[in-house]
Structures are given as C-alpha cells and as structure tokens.
Amino acid sequence: MDETSKKVTVNVPAAVLARARAITGRGVTDTIVEGLRELDRQRQRSVLRSLKGRVHFQLDLQKTRR
C-alpha cells in the first residue's frame, strides 16, 4: 500500500460485492477501487456532456495530419 492510500472499513452488501467481483474478476480491494474510479469517470463524462453545444472550435484536418 503506498502512502497516498487510505485504509477504510465499510459495510457492503455481500451480494453486491460478489456481483462486482464477478464482473472485475479481481479481489475485494481492486474491485472497490475500480468501482470508485468508474464513479469518477462517470462524473467526468457528465461534466463533458453538460458542455455540449457550448464549446466551438475549428479543425483543419490537413494541418493536423502533417
């Protein structure tokens, strides 16, 4: 465990944890970390979606391919 980690104790429904572990194919800690990362990615996607139609830019494909 590196110094940026934090040890926590949580109560998680056994069935929920079992399904999550089956999906990830990993142990408890890795499964929980993956779930937290996915929650963060989901929030980031929501923020990006909220910008739809607000950000305008022009892209010159010929210049970007050089």
C-alpha positions as CSV (number, residue, x, y, z in Angstrom):
1,M,0.0,0.0,0.0
2,D,1.5,3.4,-1.0
3,E,1.4,6.5,1.2
4,T,-1.4,8.0,-0.8
5,S,-3.7,5.2,0.1
6,K,-6.2,5.4,2.9
7,K,-7.5,2.3,4.8
8,V,-11.2,2.3,5.4
9,T,-13.8,0.0,6.8
10,V,-17.1,-0.2,5.0
11,N,-20.2,-2.4,5.2
12,V,-21.1,-3.6,1.7
13,P,-24.0,-5.9,0.9
14,A,-22.4,-9.3,0.2
15,A,-24.4,-9.9,-3.0
16,V,-23.4,-6.6,-4.4
17,L,-19.8,-7.2,-3.7
18,A,-20.0,-10.8,-5.1
19,R,-21.5,-9.5,-8.4
20,A,-18.9,-6.7,-8.7
21,R,-16.1,-9.2,-8.1
22,A,-17.5,-11.5,-10.7
23,I,-17.5,-8.6,-13.2
24,T,-14.0,-7.4,-12.4
25,G,-12.5,-10.8,-11.8
26,R,-10.4,-9.3,-9.1
27,G,-10.2,-9.2,-5.3
28,V,-12.2,-7.1,-2.9
29,T,-9.8,-4.1,-2.8
30,D,-9.2,-4.0,-6.5
31,T,-13.0,-4.2,-7.1
32,I,-13.8,-1.4,-4.8
33,V,-11.0,0.8,-6.3
34,E,-12.3,0.1,-9.8
35,G,-15.8,1.0,-8.7
36,L,-14.7,4.3,-7.3
37,R,-12.7,5.1,-10.4
38,E,-15.7,4.3,-12.6
39,L,-17.8,6.6,-10.4
40,D,-15.2,9.4,-11.0
41,R,-15.2,8.7,-14.8
42,Q,-19.0,8.8,-14.9
43,R,-18.9,12.2,-13.2
44,Q,-16.3,13.5,-15.7
45,R,-18.4,12.3,-18.6
46,S,-21.5,14.1,-17.2
47,V,-19.4,17.3,-16.9
48,L,-18.3,17.0,-20.5
49,R,-21.8,16.3,-21.7
50,S,-23.0,19.5,-20.0
51,L,-20.7,21.4,-22.3
52,K,-22.3,20.0,-25.4
53,G,-23.1,22.9,-27.8
54,R,-21.2,25.4,-25.7
55,V,-17.7,24.7,-27.0
56,H,-17.0,25.6,-30.6
57,F,-13.7,25.1,-32.4
58,Q,-12.5,24.7,-35.9
59,L,-10.3,21.8,-37.0
60,D,-8.2,21.7,-40.2
61,L,-7.7,18.0,-40.8
62,Q,-4.9,18.6,-43.4
63,K,-2.8,20.5,-40.9
64,T,-3.4,18.0,-38.1
65,R,-2.3,15.1,-40.3
66,R,1.1,16.7,-41.1
